[in-house]
């Protein structure tokens, strides 16, 4: 959980958990049965796996959550101006890319005519593939860079991993298509949280931080950790449009069950 305005990490969790005061007793229930049979090297690996902060050290395919990035880039590039123009897009259940047919998740019953808002609400793959195609590799990668997805966030914690993308000159039509809806590349959870937070912050990409203030134990002098703006990902106008669509996803779209979620 991140404050979009200043990058403060308000909550970060990983599993399995362990007692920080007793890190060497961090073996999990699954390991208890074999713990005594492991040698020192195996035990060290087992402990390191439990200590690992997966929110910053592990990468994964973000999937459809990444469609917010594609939508933001498309709006910023002027490929779409009216997010509620019904029939601007049409889902036929799939789209042909370099001789490969990539299906919509609802290929058996296509979404049909859609606006950009409906496409995001429906999580419609073909629409976002089409937007990626219109942008092209170079422009799309420029937004990956603006959103900080081609480098580490610089969070003040050890062990941060970087993302895994094909180099721009190696990305072909199929690779661009799959990236556009969040597959066949890997980022860390903190990278995605940071990128999406910029949408909620008028397009300002803020470096995440877990330390707010450093207090000198001898003098009680306080040093505030400054908020670092890394880039302007999109305009405030674009961010407002994307936030409106994101709200529709939760209130009416494919994630409406989250409407009743409580933290």
Secondary structure, DSSP 8 states (H G I E B T S, - for coil): -B-TTT-BB-----SS---GGGGGG---HHHHTTGGG--HHHHHHHHHHHH--HHHH-EE--GGGGHHHHHHHHHHTTS-S-TT-TTSEEE-SEEEETTEEEE-TTGGG--EEE-HHHHHHHT-HHHHHHHHHHHHHHHHHHHHHHTTTTS----SSTT----B---GGG--HHHHHHHHTT-S-BEEHHHHHHHHHHHHTTTEEE--BS--EEE-TTT--EEE----EEEE-S-HHHHHHHHHHHHHHHHTSTTGGGGG---
